[in-house]
Amino acid sequence: MKTSIELNEELVKEALRLTNIQTEQELINFALAELIRNRKKRNLLELSGQIQFSTDYDYKALRENRNVSD
């Protein structure tokens, strides 16, 4: 996708220096990927404490039952 945007030159210089990325296009793609990764991780962290686990859940028994049918 070709887009024309005006970027903060100081931010671009600093980001290029910190990442050792050579081009602004690579930098923007990297920044977008990082944004997406961080948001997904944050969304997972927001689930913390909202999932209720059964205290009598026996994953070992479940594994044993699964292998019997193979």
PDB file of N, CA, C and O in Angstrom:
ATOM      1  N   MET A   1       0.849  -1.159   0.000  1.00  0.00           N
ATOM      2  CA  MET A   1       0.000   0.000   0.000  1.00  0.00           C
ATOM      3  C   MET A   1       0.904   1.233   0.000  1.00  0.00           C
ATOM      4  O   MET A   1       1.814   1.340   0.822  1.00  0.00           O
ATOM      5  N   LYS A   2       0.663   2.118  -0.879  1.00  0.00           N
ATOM      6  CA  LYS A   2       1.459   3.327  -0.954  1.00  0.00           C
ATOM      7  C   LYS A   2       0.678   4.463  -0.311  1.00  0.00           C
ATOM      8  O   LYS A   2      -0.457   4.743  -0.695  1.00  0.00           O
ATOM      9  N   THR A   3       1.301   5.124   0.681  1.00  0.00           N
ATOM     10  CA  THR A   3       0.668   6.198   1.416  1.00  0.00           C
ATOM     11  C   THR A   3       1.680   7.308   1.649  1.00  0.00           C
ATOM     12  O   THR A   3       2.852   7.043   1.919  1.00  0.00           O
ATOM     13  N   SER A   4       1.234   8.525   1.548  1.00  0.00           N
ATOM     14  CA  SER A   4       2.098   9.664   1.818  1.00  0.00           C
ATOM     15  C   SER A   4       1.714  10.233   3.177  1.00  0.00           C
ATOM     16  O   SER A   4       0.574  10.646   3.387  1.00  0.00           O
ATOM     17  N   ILE A   5       2.691  10.251   4.116  1.00  0.00           N
ATOM     18  CA  ILE A   5       2.430  10.777   5.454  1.00  0.00           C
ATOM     19  C   ILE A   5       3.595  11.648   5.895  1.00  0.00           C
ATOM     20  O   ILE A   5       4.718  11.506   5.409  1.00  0.00           O
ATOM     21  N   GLU A   6       3.313  12.539   6.809  1.00  0.00           N
ATOM     22  CA  GLU A   6       4.355  13.388   7.377  1.00  0.00           C
ATOM     23  C   GLU A   6       4.715  12.834   8.750  1.00  0.00           C
ATOM     24  O   GLU A   6       3.859  12.724   9.628  1.00  0.00           O
ATOM     25  N   LEU A   7       5.989  12.484   8.931  1.00  0.00           N
ATOM     26  CA  LEU A   7       6.451  11.884  10.178  1.00  0.00           C
ATOM     27  C   LEU A   7       7.302  12.869  10.958  1.00  0.00           C
ATOM     28  O   LEU A   7       7.939  13.749  10.380  1.00  0.00           O
ATOM     29  N   ASN A   8       7.309  12.717  12.264  1.00  0.00           N
ATOM     30  CA  ASN A   8       8.183  13.508  13.120  1.00  0.00           C
ATOM     31  C   ASN A   8       9.619  13.046  12.872  1.00  0.00           C
ATOM     32  O   ASN A   8       9.975  11.907  13.175  1.00  0.00           O
ATOM     33  N   GLU A   9      10.427  13.930  12.324  1.00  0.00           N
ATOM     34  CA  GLU A   9      11.781  13.567  11.916  1.00  0.00           C
ATOM     35  C   GLU A   9      12.652  13.105  13.080  1.00  0.00           C
ATOM     36  O   GLU A   9      13.447  12.176  12.933  1.00  0.00           O
ATOM     37  N   GLU A  10      12.506  13.748  14.229  1.00  0.00           N
ATOM     38  CA  GLU A  10      13.303  13.363  15.397  1.00  0.00           C
ATOM     39  C   GLU A  10      12.931  11.955  15.879  1.00  0.00           C
ATOM     40  O   GLU A  10      13.800  11.167  16.250  1.00  0.00           O
ATOM     41  N   LEU A  11      11.641  11.656  15.869  1.00  0.00           N
ATOM     42  CA  LEU A  11      11.208  10.312  16.275  1.00  0.00           C
ATOM     43  C   LEU A  11      11.734   9.257  15.310  1.00  0.00           C
ATOM     44  O   LEU A  11      12.174   8.187  15.731  1.00  0.00           O
ATOM     45  N   VAL A  12      11.689   9.556  14.030  1.00  0.00           N
ATOM     46  CA  VAL A  12      12.177   8.608  13.022  1.00  0.00           C
ATOM     47  C   VAL A  12      13.671   8.374  13.206  1.00  0.00           C
ATOM     48  O   VAL A  12      14.125   7.230  13.178  1.00  0.00           O
ATOM     49  N   LYS A  13      14.435   9.439  13.392  1.00  0.00           N
ATOM     50  CA  LYS A  13      15.890   9.295  13.587  1.00  0.00           C
ATOM     51  C   LYS A  13      16.201   8.445  14.814  1.00  0.00           C
ATOM     52  O   LYS A  13      17.053   7.557  14.770  1.00  0.00           O
ATOM     53  N   GLU A  14      15.503   8.730  15.905  1.00  0.00           N
ATOM     54  CA  GLU A  14      15.726   7.974  17.146  1.00  0.00           C
ATOM     55  C   GLU A  14      15.360   6.503  16.971  1.00  0.00           C
ATOM     56  O   GLU A  14      16.088   5.618  17.421  1.00  0.00           O
ATOM     57  N   ALA A  15      14.234   6.249  16.318  1.00  0.00           N
ATOM     58  CA  ALA A  15      13.799   4.865  16.101  1.00  0.00           C
ATOM     59  C   ALA A  15      14.769   4.120  15.193  1.00  0.00           C
ATOM     60  O   ALA A  15      15.075   2.954  15.439  1.00  0.00           O
ATOM     61  N   LEU A  16      15.249   4.773  14.163  1.00  0.00           N
ATOM     62  CA  LEU A  16      16.230   4.141  13.274  1.00  0.00           C
ATOM     63  C   LEU A  16      17.514   3.816  14.043  1.00  0.00           C
ATOM     64  O   LEU A  16      18.107   2.755  13.851  1.00  0.00           O
ATOM     65  N   ARG A  17      17.931   4.726  14.904  1.00  0.00           N
ATOM     66  CA  ARG A  17      19.144   4.506  15.696  1.00  0.00           C
ATOM     67  C   ARG A  17      18.964   3.338  16.665  1.00  0.00           C
ATOM     68  O   ARG A  17      19.860   2.507  16.815  1.00  0.00           O
ATOM     69  N   LEU A  18      17.812   3.278  17.319  1.00  0.00           N
ATOM     70  CA  LEU A  18      17.568   2.240  18.320  1.00  0.00           C
ATOM     71  C   LEU A  18      17.384   0.852  17.723  1.00  0.00           C
ATOM     72  O   LEU A  18      17.719  -0.148  18.357  1.00  0.00           O
ATOM     73  N   THR A  19      16.859   0.789  16.521  1.00  0.00           N
ATOM     74  CA  THR A  19      16.543  -0.513  15.923  1.00  0.00           C
ATOM     75  C   THR A  19      17.558  -0.980  14.896  1.00  0.00           C
ATOM     76  O   THR A  19      17.548  -2.150  14.515  1.00  0.00           O
ATOM     77  N   ASN A  20      18.433  -0.096  14.440  1.00  0.00           N
ATOM     78  CA  ASN A  20      19.381  -0.416  13.360  1.00  0.00           C
ATOM     79  C   ASN A  20      18.668  -0.807  12.064  1.00  0.00           C
ATOM     80  O   ASN A  20      19.240  -1.502  11.224  1.00  0.00           O
ATOM     81  N   ILE A  21      17.443  -0.369  11.906  1.00  0.00           N
ATOM     82  CA  ILE A  21      16.703  -0.585  10.665  1.00  0.00           C
ATOM     83  C   ILE A  21      17.174   0.474   9.672  1.00  0.00           C
ATOM     84  O   ILE A  21      17.444   1.613  10.052  1.00  0.00           O
ATOM     85  N   GLN A  22      17.270   0.094   8.406  1.00  0.00           N
ATOM     86  CA  GLN A  22      17.881   0.970   7.412  1.00  0.00           C
ATOM     87  C   GLN A  22      16.917   1.935   6.731  1.00  0.00           C
ATOM     88  O   GLN A  22      17.313   3.050   6.392  1.00  0.00           O
ATOM     89  N   THR A  23      15.667   1.539   6.522  1.00  0.00           N
ATOM     90  CA  THR A  23      14.747   2.396   5.766  1.00  0.00           C
ATOM     91  C   THR A  23      13.530   2.759   6.599  1.00  0.00           C
ATOM     92  O   THR A  23      13.160   2.053   7.537  1.00  0.00           O
ATOM     93  N   GLU A  24      12.920   3.874   6.235  1.00  0.00           N
ATOM     94  CA  GLU A  24      11.713   4.309   6.934  1.00  0.00           C
ATOM     95  C   GLU A  24      10.564   3.336   6.707  1.00  0.00           C
ATOM     96  O   GLU A  24       9.747   3.118   7.602  1.00  0.00           O
ATOM     97  N   GLN A  25      10.499   2.754   5.523  1.00  0.00           N
ATOM     98  CA  GLN A  25       9.433   1.780   5.243  1.00  0.00           C
ATOM     99  C   GLN A  25       9.560   0.565   6.159  1.00  0.00           C
ATOM    100  O   GLN A  25       8.571   0.113   6.736  1.00  0.00           O
ATOM    101  N   GLU A  26      10.770   0.041   6.289  1.00  0.00           N
ATOM    102  CA  GLU A  26      10.985  -1.087   7.203  1.00  0.00           C
ATOM    103  C   GLU A  26      10.654  -0.694   8.639  1.00  0.00           C
ATOM    104  O   GLU A  26      10.072  -1.474   9.392  1.00  0.00           O
ATOM    105  N   LEU A  27      11.034   0.523   9.001  1.00  0.00           N
ATOM    106  CA  LEU A  27      10.777   1.015  10.352  1.00  0.00           C
ATOM    107  C   LEU A  27       9.284   1.081  10.643  1.00  0.00           C
ATOM    108  O   LEU A  27       8.834   0.661  11.709  1.00  0.00           O
ATOM    109  N   ILE A  28       8.522   1.603   9.701  1.00  0.00           N
ATOM    110  CA  ILE A  28       7.073   1.719   9.897  1.00  0.00           C
ATOM    111  C   ILE A  28       6.432   0.340   9.969  1.00  0.00           C
ATOM    112  O   ILE A  28       5.556   0.112  10.803  1.00  0.00           O
ATOM    113  N   ASN A  29       6.852  -0.581   9.113  1.00  0.00           N
ATOM    114  CA  ASN A  29       6.319  -1.945   9.177  1.00  0.00           C
ATOM    115  C   ASN A  29       6.666  -2.603  10.509  1.00  0.00           C
ATOM    116  O   ASN A  29       5.834  -3.291  11.101  1.00  0.00           O
ATOM    117  N   PHE A  30       7.893  -2.391  10.980  1.00  0.00           N
ATOM    118  CA  PHE A  30       8.319  -2.927  12.273  1.00  0.00           C
ATOM    119  C   PHE A  30       7.472  -2.332  13.399  1.00  0.00           C
ATOM    120  O   PHE A  30       7.020  -3.047  14.293  1.00  0.00           O
ATOM    121  N   ALA A  31       7.264  -1.017  13.343  1.00  0.00           N
ATOM    122  CA  ALA A  31       6.486  -0.341  14.383  1.00  0.00           C
ATOM    123  C   ALA A  31       5.049  -0.844  14.414  1.00  0.00           C
ATOM    124  O   ALA A  31       4.482  -1.042  15.488  1.00  0.00           O
ATOM    125  N   LEU A  32       4.461  -1.050  13.247  1.00  0.00           N
ATOM    126  CA  LEU A  32       3.096  -1.574  13.195  1.00  0.00           C
ATOM    127  C   LEU A  32       3.024  -2.988  13.769  1.00  0.00           C
ATOM    128  O   LEU A  32       2.100  -3.313  14.514  1.00  0.00           O
ATOM    129  N   ALA A  33       3.994  -3.822  13.421  1.00  0.00           N
ATOM    130  CA  ALA A  33       4.024  -5.191  13.943  1.00  0.00           C
ATOM    131  C   ALA A  33       4.177  -5.181  15.463  1.00  0.00           C
ATOM    132  O   ALA A  33       3.530  -5.968  16.154  1.00  0.00           O
ATOM    133  N   GLU A  34       5.025  -4.299  15.987  1.00  0.00           N
ATOM    134  CA  GLU A  34       5.215  -4.188  17.436  1.00  0.00           C
ATOM    135  C   GLU A  34       3.939  -3.711  18.124  1.00  0.00           C
ATOM    136  O   GLU A  34       3.579  -4.219  19.186  1.00  0.00           O
ATOM    137  N   LEU A  35       3.260  -2.746  17.528  1.00  0.00           N
ATOM    138  CA  LEU A  35       1.994  -2.255  18.079  1.00  0.00           C
ATOM    139  C   LEU A  35       0.975  -3.382  18.177  1.00  0.00           C
ATOM    140  O   LEU A  35       0.318  -3.550  19.204  1.00  0.00           O
ATOM    141  N   ILE A  36       0.851  -4.145  17.111  1.00  0.00           N
ATOM    142  CA  ILE A  36      -0.109  -5.257  17.089  1.00  0.00           C
ATOM    143  C   ILE A  36       0.262  -6.303  18.131  1.00  0.00           C
ATOM    144  O   ILE A  36      -0.605  -6.790  18.855  1.00  0.00           O
ATOM    145  N   ARG A  37       1.542  -6.652  18.213  1.00  0.00           N
ATOM    146  CA  ARG A  37       1.993  -7.652  19.188  1.00  0.00           C
ATOM    147  C   ARG A  37       1.716  -7.184  20.613  1.00  0.00           C
ATOM    148  O   ARG A  37       1.235  -7.958  21.441  1.00  0.00           O
ATOM    149  N   ASN A  38       2.018  -5.927  20.897  1.00  0.00           N
ATOM    150  CA  ASN A  38       1.794  -5.393  22.240  1.00  0.00           C
ATOM    151  C   ASN A  38       0.320  -5.327  22.598  1.00  0.00           C
ATOM    152  O   ASN A  38      -0.045  -5.624  23.736  1.00  0.00           O
ATOM    153  N   ARG A  39      -0.531  -4.948  21.665  1.00  0.00           N
ATOM    154  CA  ARG A  39      -1.968  -4.889  21.938  1.00  0.00           C
ATOM    155  C   ARG A  39      -2.542  -6.274  22.184  1.00  0.00           C
ATOM    156  O   ARG A  39      -3.375  -6.453  23.073  1.00  0.00           O
ATOM    157  N   LYS A  40      -2.099  -7.261  21.399  1.00  0.00           N
ATOM    158  CA  LYS A  40      -2.575  -8.626  21.613  1.00  0.00           C
ATOM    159  C   LYS A  40      -2.147  -9.130  22.982  1.00  0.00           C
ATOM    160  O   LYS A  40      -2.925  -9.776  23.683  1.00  0.00           O
ATOM    161  N   LYS A  41      -0.914  -8.834  23.358  1.00  0.00           N
ATOM    162  CA  LYS A  41      -0.422  -9.262  24.664  1.00  0.00           C
ATOM    163  C   LYS A  41      -1.211  -8.570  25.773  1.00  0.00           C
ATOM    164  O   LYS A  41      -1.564  -9.202  26.769  1.00  0.00           O
ATOM    165  N   ARG A  42      -1.488  -7.282  25.609  1.00  0.00           N
ATOM    166  CA  ARG A  42      -2.261  -6.550  26.612  1.00  0.00           C
ATOM    167  C   ARG A  42      -3.669  -7.119  26.732  1.00  0.00           C
ATOM    168  O   ARG A  42      -4.208  -7.235  27.833  1.00  0.00           O
ATOM    169  N   ASN A  43      -4.259  -7.473  25.596  1.00  0.00           N
ATOM    170  CA  ASN A  43      -5.604  -8.051  25.627  1.00  0.00           C
ATOM    171  C   ASN A  43      -5.602  -9.368  26.392  1.00  0.00           C
ATOM    172  O   ASN A  43      -6.554  -9.662  27.115  1.00  0.00           O
ATOM    173  N   LEU A  44      -4.544 -10.167  26.244  1.00  0.00           N
ATOM    174  CA  LEU A  44      -4.444 -11.410  27.004  1.00  0.00           C
ATOM    175  C   LEU A  44      -4.272 -11.135  28.485  1.00  0.00           C
ATOM    176  O   LEU A  44      -4.862 -11.819  29.322  1.00  0.00           O
ATOM    177  N   LEU A  45      -3.459 -10.128  28.815  1.00  0.00           N
ATOM    178  CA  LEU A  45      -3.246  -9.795  30.219  1.00  0.00           C
ATOM    179  C   LEU A  45      -4.520  -9.298  30.884  1.00  0.00           C
ATOM    180  O   LEU A  45      -4.707  -9.488  32.086  1.00  0.00           O
ATOM    181  N   GLU A  46      -5.399  -8.662  30.116  1.00  0.00           N
ATOM    182  CA  GLU A  46      -6.664  -8.190  30.665  1.00  0.00           C
ATOM    183  C   GLU A  46      -7.570  -9.350  31.080  1.00  0.00           C
ATOM    184  O   GLU A  46      -8.467  -9.176  31.905  1.00  0.00           O
ATOM    185  N   LEU A  47      -7.336 -10.527  30.511  1.00  0.00           N
ATOM    186  CA  LEU A  47      -8.121 -11.702  30.888  1.00  0.00           C
ATOM    187  C   LEU A  47      -7.683 -12.293  32.228  1.00  0.00           C
ATOM    188  O   LEU A  47      -8.385 -13.121  32.808  1.00  0.00           O
ATOM    189  N   SER A  48      -6.529 -11.864  32.709  1.00  0.00           N
ATOM    190  CA  SER A  48      -5.994 -12.388  33.963  1.00  0.00           C
ATOM    191  C   SER A  48      -7.017 -12.221  35.078  1.00  0.00           C
ATOM    192  O   SER A  48      -7.546 -11.131  35.296  1.00  0.00           O
ATOM    193  N   GLY A  49      -7.284 -13.307  35.774  1.00  0.00           N
ATOM    194  CA  GLY A  49      -8.226 -13.290  36.881  1.00  0.00           C
ATOM    195  C   GLY A  49      -9.674 -13.466  36.475  1.00  0.00           C
ATOM    196  O   GLY A  49     -10.546 -13.566  37.339  1.00  0.00           O
ATOM    197  N   GLN A  50      -9.955 -13.508  35.175  1.00  0.00           N
ATOM    198  CA  GLN A  50     -11.328 -13.647  34.718  1.00  0.00           C
ATOM    199  C   GLN A  50     -11.681 -15.082  34.367  1.00  0.00           C
ATOM    200  O   GLN A  50     -12.857 -15.403  34.194  1.00  0.00           O
ATOM    201  N   ILE A  51     -10.693 -15.938  34.259  1.00  0.00           N
ATOM    202  CA  ILE A  51     -10.937 -17.330  33.913  1.00  0.00           C
ATOM    203  C   ILE A  51     -10.969 -18.147  35.207  1.00  0.00           C
ATOM    204  O   ILE A  51     -10.033 -18.106  36.005  1.00  0.00           O
ATOM    205  N   GLN A  52     -12.046 -18.876  35.395  1.00  0.00           N
ATOM    206  CA  GLN A  52     -12.201 -19.690  36.591  1.00  0.00           C
ATOM    207  C   GLN A  52     -11.776 -21.125  36.295  1.00  0.00           C
ATOM    208  O   GLN A  52     -12.273 -21.746  35.355  1.00  0.00           O
ATOM    209  N   PHE A  53     -10.867 -21.638  37.089  1.00  0.00           N
ATOM    210  CA  PHE A  53     -10.407 -23.003  36.932  1.00  0.00           C
ATOM    211  C   PHE A  53     -11.059 -23.887  37.982  1.00  0.00           C
ATOM    212  O   PHE A  53     -11.243 -23.480  39.129  1.00  0.00           O
ATOM    213  N   SER A  54     -11.403 -25.096  37.577  1.00  0.00           N
ATOM    214  CA  SER A  54     -12.001 -26.047  38.494  1.00  0.00           C
ATOM    215  C   SER A  54     -10.906 -26.604  39.409  1.00  0.00           C
ATOM    216  O   SER A  54      -9.839 -26.995  38.936  1.00  0.00           O
ATOM    217  N   THR A  55     -11.170 -26.639  40.699  1.00  0.00           N
ATOM    218  CA  THR A  55     -10.162 -27.116  41.650  1.00  0.00           C
ATOM    219  C   THR A  55      -9.956 -28.622  41.555  1.00  0.00           C
ATOM    220  O   THR A  55      -8.903 -29.122  41.953  1.00  0.00           O
ATOM    221  N   ASP A  56     -10.945 -29.362  41.033  1.00  0.00           N
ATOM    222  CA  ASP A  56     -10.807 -30.818  40.937  1.00  0.00           C
ATOM    223  C   ASP A  56     -10.440 -31.280  39.527  1.00  0.00           C
ATOM    224  O   ASP A  56     -10.569 -32.465  39.219  1.00  0.00           O
ATOM    225  N   TYR A  57      -9.995 -30.385  38.683  1.00  0.00           N
ATOM    226  CA  TYR A  57      -9.622 -30.734  37.307  1.00  0.00           C
ATOM    227  C   TYR A  57      -8.380 -31.610  37.324  1.00  0.00           C
ATOM    228  O   TYR A  57      -7.375 -31.251  37.938  1.00  0.00           O
ATOM    229  N   ASP A  58      -8.441 -32.751  36.657  1.00  0.00           N
ATOM    230  CA  ASP A  58      -7.326 -33.699  36.629  1.00  0.00           C
ATOM    231  C   ASP A  58      -6.857 -33.883  35.189  1.00  0.00           C
ATOM    232  O   ASP A  58      -7.382 -34.722  34.457  1.00  0.00           O
ATOM    233  N   TYR A  59      -5.879 -33.102  34.797  1.00  0.00           N
ATOM    234  CA  TYR A  59      -5.408 -33.161  33.420  1.00  0.00           C
ATOM    235  C   TYR A  59      -4.721 -34.494  33.111  1.00  0.00           C
ATOM    236  O   TYR A  59      -4.726 -34.938  31.963  1.00  0.00           O
ATOM    237  N   LYS A  60      -4.136 -35.128  34.115  1.00  0.00           N
ATOM    238  CA  LYS A  60      -3.468 -36.417  33.885  1.00  0.00           C
ATOM    239  C   LYS A  60      -4.488 -37.491  33.508  1.00  0.00           C
ATOM    240  O   LYS A  60      -4.243 -38.294  32.608  1.00  0.00           O
ATOM    241  N   ALA A  61      -5.622 -37.504  34.189  1.00  0.00           N
ATOM    242  CA  ALA A  61      -6.671 -38.474  33.862  1.00  0.00           C
ATOM    243  C   ALA A  61      -7.216 -38.208  32.470  1.00  0.00           C
ATOM    244  O   ALA A  61      -7.512 -39.148  31.732  1.00  0.00           O
ATOM    245  N   LEU A  62      -7.347 -36.978  32.113  1.00  0.00           N
ATOM    246  CA  LEU A  62      -7.826 -36.623  30.783  1.00  0.00           C
ATOM    247  C   LEU A  62      -6.864 -37.126  29.716  1.00  0.00           C
ATOM    248  O   LEU A  62      -7.294 -37.635  28.681  1.00  0.00           O
ATOM    249  N   ARG A  63      -5.574 -36.988  29.960  1.00  0.00           N
ATOM    250  CA  ARG A  63      -4.563 -37.504  29.019  1.00  0.00           C
ATOM    251  C   ARG A  63      -4.656 -39.018  28.882  1.00  0.00           C
ATOM    252  O   ARG A  63      -4.577 -39.555  27.777  1.00  0.00           O
ATOM    253  N   GLU A  64      -4.821 -39.695  29.997  1.00  0.00           N
ATOM    254  CA  GLU A  64      -4.899 -41.149  29.965  1.00  0.00           C
ATOM    255  C   GLU A  64      -6.119 -41.604  29.163  1.00  0.00           C
ATOM    256  O   GLU A  64      -6.022 -42.543  28.373  1.00  0.00           O
ATOM    257  N   ASN A  65      -7.247 -40.961  29.356  1.00  0.00           N
ATOM    258  CA  ASN A  65      -8.460 -41.309  28.623  1.00  0.00           C
ATOM    259  C   ASN A  65      -8.314 -41.034  27.136  1.00  0.00           C
ATOM    260  O   ASN A  65      -8.838 -41.786  26.314  1.00  0.00           O
ATOM    261  N   ARG A  66      -7.627 -39.993  26.791  1.00  0.00           N
ATOM    262  CA  ARG A  66      -7.452 -39.625  25.394  1.00  0.00           C
ATOM    263  C   ARG A  66      -6.591 -40.677  24.680  1.00  0.00           C
ATOM    264  O   ARG A  66      -6.871 -41.021  23.532  1.00  0.00           O
ATOM    265  N   ASN A  67      -5.576 -41.176  25.327  1.00  0.00           N
ATOM    266  CA  ASN A  67      -4.667 -42.146  24.707  1.00  0.00           C
ATOM    267  C   ASN A  67      -5.310 -43.508  24.516  1.00  0.00           C
ATOM    268  O   ASN A  67      -4.903 -44.257  23.627  1.00  0.00           O
ATOM    269  N   VAL A  68      -6.298 -43.847  25.322  1.00  0.00           N
ATOM    270  CA  VAL A  68      -6.966 -45.144  25.206  1.00  0.00           C
ATOM    271  C   VAL A  68      -7.685 -45.257  23.877  1.00  0.00           C
ATOM    272  O   VAL A  68      -7.711 -46.339  23.290  1.00  0.00           O
ATOM    273  N   SER A  69      -8.262 -44.190  23.389  1.00  0.00           N
ATOM    274  CA  SER A  69      -9.038 -44.245  22.145  1.00  0.00           C
ATOM    275  C   SER A  69      -8.162 -44.213  20.893  1.00  0.00           C
ATOM    276  O   SER A  69      -8.674 -44.430  19.795  1.00  0.00           O
ATOM    277  N   ASP A  70      -6.868 -43.952  21.021  1.00  0.00           N
ATOM    278  CA  ASP A  70      -5.978 -43.883  19.851  1.00  0.00           C
ATOM    279  C   ASP A  70      -5.737 -45.190  19.224  1.00  0.00           C
ATOM    280  O   ASP A  70      -5.010 -45.275  18.234  1.00  0.00           O
TER     281      ASP A  70
END
